[in-house]
Amino acid sequence: MSKIRFVTDSTSDIPLEIREKYNIEMVPLKVHFGQEVFLDAITIQSNEFYEKLAGSEVLPTTSQPSPVDFLKVYKKIYEEDPNCTIISIHLSSAMSGTYQSAVLAKSLLDEESDLRIVDARSASYGIGVLMIEAVKAYENGKNAKEILEVVAKLRQDMRVYFLVDTLEYLQKGGRIGKAASVVGSLLNIKPILSIDDEGEITSIDKVRGKKKAINRIVDLLREDFSNTEDVDMIMIHSNDVSSAEDFSQLLKEQFQVHNVKFTSLSPVVGTHVGPGTLAVIMRPRSNE
């Protein structure tokens, strides 16, 4: 079986220690605070970003990697493993041009290069969980075609729901997708957001108050996983682990939870959703 190497981008929110454990290469996006430019998850980390955001008079912006950024990583891998296959999984093409930059980089490689680029049609650890499952499938002896089948199935099986403290960041960043109809809602209305099969942010429901919104997400997940005994969860937050832990505890009371991971939103994703964001990814229990 040919060797397979793995590439993602910084919006996957995979912690450094896990990337190192699984030998996952990461191409960073960039965060701009005025004239200052930072490499996401390299020269600025989540805690530093949210501190800087709180004291900033202007909202930061972001930029995607260039095709050359991807090309450097792909060439480095092929220098190390000339005959390997690369599986490269990236931020939803409906939210960013990152995926397209990877595709353009592929066109600059030799034709015989075996590079499979995947649009995760998700963000944050919605990408991360696909990448890690891909690596585990490889470790279990699956080939590239089989790995991509595992990724596609997991993408269908997992559910993503999230709440933002304000829609201001999504609106100004142009990432609001199909949730645009809820812009301008007042009186503490909280939209329950998700990412649809096309990789766009969409509004599932809207209720008044954060507590009711969280309870509504629990109800939605009960509907989604009514025939599933055991689940795994990823709790995602924008530098507010205590809220994520409280939400996790509530979900543990409703589901047979096998495994829970916590992660903080990367600076780039945090730029577009803002502080106070809380998300859950639920999937059927992994065999691991």
C-alpha positions in Angstrom: 0.0 0.0 0.0 1.4 3.4 -1.0 2.1 5.9 1.8 -0.5 8.6 2.4 0.2 12.0 3.8 -2.3 14.5 5.1 -2.7 18.3 4.9 -5.3 20.6 6.4 -5.6 24.4 7.0 -5.6 26.3 10.2 -9.4 26.7 10.4 -9.6 22.9 11.2 -8.8 23.9 14.8 -6.7 20.7 15.3 -4.4 21.4 18.3 -0.6 21.3 17.5 0.0 18.2 19.7 -2.6 16.2 17.6 -1.2 17.5 14.3 2.3 16.4 15.4 1.0 13.0 16.7 -0.6 12.2 13.3 2.0 14.0 11.1 -0.7 16.3 9.7 0.7 19.3 7.8 -1.2 22.6 8.3 -1.4 25.6 5.9 -2.3 28.8 7.9 -4.7 31.5 6.9 -3.9 35.0 8.0 -5.5 37.5 10.4 -5.1 41.2 9.8 -5.4 43.8 12.6 -4.9 47.0 10.6 -1.4 46.8 9.3 -0.4 43.9 11.5 -0.6 40.4 9.9 -0.6 37.2 11.8 -0.4 33.6 10.7 -3.4 31.8 12.2 -2.4 29.3 14.9 1.3 30.0 14.3 2.1 33.6 15.2 -1.2 34.2 17.0 -3.0 31.7 19.2 -6.7 31.7 20.2 -6.2 33.2 23.7 -4.0 36.0 22.3 -6.5 36.7 19.5 -9.5 37.1 21.8 -7.5 39.4 24.1 -6.4 41.5 21.2 -10.0 41.5 19.7 -11.4 42.8 23.0 -9.0 45.8 22.9 -9.2 46.5 19.2 -11.2 49.5 17.9 -11.6 47.9 14.5 -12.6 44.5 13.5 -9.9 42.2 12.2 -10.0 40.8 8.7 -8.7 37.5 7.3 -7.1 36.2 4.1 -6.8 32.8 2.6 -3.5 31.0 1.7 -2.3 31.6 -1.8 -1.7 28.7 -4.2 2.0 29.2 -3.6 1.5 28.6 0.1 -0.1 25.2 -0.6 2.4 24.4 -3.3 5.3 24.8 -0.9 3.7 22.3 1.5 2.9 19.8 -1.2 6.4 20.0 -2.7 7.9 19.5 0.8 5.9 16.4 1.3 6.8 15.0 -2.2 10.5 15.7 -1.4 10.1 13.6 1.7 7.9 10.9 0.2 8.2 11.1 -3.6 5.6 8.4 -4.4 3.1 9.2 -1.7 -0.6 10.1 -2.0 -1.7 13.4 -0.4 -5.2 13.8 1.1 -5.8 17.5 1.7 -9.0 18.5 3.5 -10.1 22.1 3.7 -12.5 24.8 4.8 -15.9 24.9 3.0 -15.5 26.5 -0.4 -18.8 28.3 0.3 -17.1 30.2 3.0 -13.6 30.8 1.7 -11.3 30.5 -1.4 -8.9 28.3 0.6 -10.1 25.1 -1.1 -9.7 26.8 -4.5 -6.2 27.9 -3.7 -5.3 24.2 -3.0 -6.9 23.2 -6.3 -4.8 25.8 -8.1 -1.7 24.6 -6.4 -2.4 21.0 -7.6 -2.5 22.3 -11.2 1.1 23.5 -10.7 2.4 20.1 -9.7 3.6 17.3 -11.9 0.7 15.5 -13.6 1.7 12.2 -12.0 1.3 13.6 -8.5 -1.4 11.8 -6.6 -3.2 14.6 -4.7 -6.8 14.3 -3.5 -8.3 17.7 -2.4 -11.5 17.5 -0.3 -14.0 20.3 0.3 -15.0 19.6 3.9 -18.1 21.7 3.5 -17.6 22.5 7.1 -15.5 24.7 9.4 -13.5 24.5 12.6 -13.4 21.0 14.1 -16.0 19.9 11.6 -12.9 19.8 9.3 -10.7 18.5 12.1 -12.8 15.5 12.9 -12.9 14.5 9.2 -9.1 14.8 9.0 -8.4 12.8 12.1 -10.9 10.1 11.0 -9.0 10.0 7.7 -5.7 9.4 9.4 -7.1 6.7 11.6 -8.6 5.0 8.6 -5.1 5.0 7.0 -3.6 3.6 10.2 -6.2 0.8 10.0 -5.0 -0.2 6.5 -7.5 1.6 4.2 -6.4 2.9 0.9 -7.0 6.5 -0.4 -10.3 5.6 -2.1 -11.6 3.9 1.1 -10.4 6.8 3.3 -12.4 9.3 1.2 -15.4 7.1 1.5 -15.0 7.2 5.3 -14.7 11.0 5.2 -17.8 11.3 3.0 -19.9 9.1 5.3 -18.8 10.9 8.4 -19.6 14.2 6.8 -23.2 12.9 6.4 -23.5 11.3 9.8 -22.2 14.2 12.0 -24.3 17.2 13.0 -23.1 20.7 13.7 -25.1 23.4 15.6 -23.8 26.7 17.0 -24.8 29.9 18.6 -23.2 33.3 18.2 -23.4 36.1 20.7 -24.1 38.5 17.8 -24.5 38.2 14.1 -22.4 41.3 13.5 -19.2 39.4 12.8 -20.8 37.0 10.4 -22.5 39.8 8.6 -19.5 42.1 8.3 -17.3 39.2 7.2 -19.7 38.2 4.5 -20.0 34.6 5.8 -23.6 34.6 6.9 -24.7 32.4 4.0 -28.3 31.3 4.1 -28.7 32.7 7.6 -29.1 36.3 6.2 -32.8 36.3 6.9 -32.2 36.5 10.6 -30.0 39.7 10.4 -31.5 42.5 12.4 -33.4 40.3 14.9 -33.8 42.1 18.2 -35.0 41.4 21.7 -32.4 38.7 22.5 -33.5 36.5 19.7 -30.8 33.7 19.3 -30.6 32.1 15.9 -29.6 28.4 16.0 -27.1 28.0 13.1 -25.7 25.0 11.3 -23.8 24.2 8.2 -25.8 22.6 5.4 -24.8 19.9 2.8 -23.4 22.7 0.5 -21.1 24.0 3.2 -23.1 27.2 3.8 -24.1 28.6 7.2 -27.8 28.3 7.6 -30.4 29.1 10.3 -32.3 26.2 11.7 -34.5 28.0 14.2 -34.5 31.1 16.4 -35.6 31.4 20.0 -35.4 34.0 22.7 -32.5 33.8 25.1 -29.3 31.7 25.2 -30.7 29.1 27.6 -33.7 28.3 25.5 -31.4 28.2 22.4 -29.2 25.6 24.1 -32.2 23.5 25.1 -33.5 23.7 21.5 -30.1 22.4 20.2 -30.5 19.5 22.7 -33.9 18.8 21.2 -32.6 18.9 17.7 -29.8 16.5 18.5 -32.2 14.1 20.2 -34.1 14.0 16.9 -30.9 13.6 14.9 -29.6 10.7 17.0 -32.9 9.1 18.2 -31.7 5.7 16.9 -28.1 6.0 18.1 -27.1 4.6 21.5 -23.6 6.0 21.9 -22.2 9.3 20.5 -19.0 11.3 20.4 -19.0 15.0 20.9 -16.7 18.0 20.2 -17.5 21.1 22.1 -16.2 24.3 20.5 -16.0 27.8 22.0 -14.5 31.2 21.4 -12.3 31.3 24.5 -15.0 30.3 27.0 -14.4 26.8 28.1 -16.7 27.0 31.1 -19.8 27.6 28.9 -18.7 24.7 26.7 -18.3 22.5 29.8 -21.7 23.4 31.1 -23.2 22.6 27.7 -21.4 19.4 27.6 -22.7 18.4 31.0 -26.3 19.0 29.8 -25.7 16.9 26.7 -24.3 14.0 28.8 -27.6 13.9 30.7 -29.4 13.2 27.4 -27.0 10.9 25.5 -24.7 8.0 26.1 -21.5 10.0 25.4 -18.5 7.9 24.7 -15.9 10.7 24.2 -15.8 14.5 24.5 -13.2 16.8 23.1 -13.0 20.6 23.7 -11.4 23.1 21.4 -11.2 26.8 21.0 -12.1 28.5 17.7 -9.0 29.6 15.8 -8.3 33.3 15.3 -9.6 33.2 11.7 -12.8 31.4 12.5 -13.2 33.7 15.6 -12.9 36.7 13.4 -16.0 35.7 11.6 -18.2 34.5 14.5 -16.9 36.7 17.3 -16.6 36.1 21.1 -19.4 34.3 22.9 -19.8 31.6 20.2 -20.7 28.1 21.4 -20.9 25.0 19.1 -21.3 21.3 19.3 -20.5 18.6 16.8 -22.1 15.2 17.5 -21.4 12.0 15.6 -22.1 8.3 16.2 -19.6 6.7 18.5 -16.2 6.0 16.8 -14.9 2.5 16.9 -11.6 3.8 18.4 
